[in-house]
Amino acid sequence: MKRKNETELEACNDEQCPIHGTLSARGRIFEGVVVSKFPRRLAIQFGRTVFIKKYERYSNKRTKIHARLPDCMKNIELGDLIQIQECRPLSKIIHFVVIKKMKG
């Protein structure tokens, strides 16, 4: 018996999918919360700590990254925690692809 998630992953005809297509995902991996969603991409946001040398203190910063959303992962909604991985540049702002949904 197959779970719902496995069935959805099999029905993907997307050429730029790291699981079913020919897109090679390699490099850095990030986890973040989905803050905006578009038909073929989404934006995630995550926090990081940066050391400010002048004041010898740490500051909290937020980073926003756009990632390609494959056809087999259309069930991702706003507020979900997802994992993205670096790939070749797909457009001017998209250099990452969604690997999997962590929570949501």
SULQUI-V620619 format. One line per field, one symbol per residue. phi: phi as a letter, one per 30 degrees, with the letter a starting at -180 (. if undefined). psi: psi as a letter, one per 20 degrees, with the letter a starting at -180 (. if undefined). burial: 1 if it has 24 or more other ideal C-beta (glycine too) atoms within 12 Angstrom, else 0. Layout:
phi=???
psi=???
burial=???
//
This chain:
phi=.cddddddddcccddccdccccdccajdbbcacdcabbecbbccbbcbccdcddchbcbcbcccbcbdcdddbdddcdjdcbcbbdbddcadccbbbdcacdbl
psi=pqrghhghhhkpjphlpighbjpopqbqpqprpphqprgirrpqpqqrpppoggilrqqpqqppppqpoqhikijprpiqprpqqqaqphahiojrqpgrpgr.
burial=00000000100001011110001010001111110010001111110000000000000000001111111110010001011111100100011111111000
//
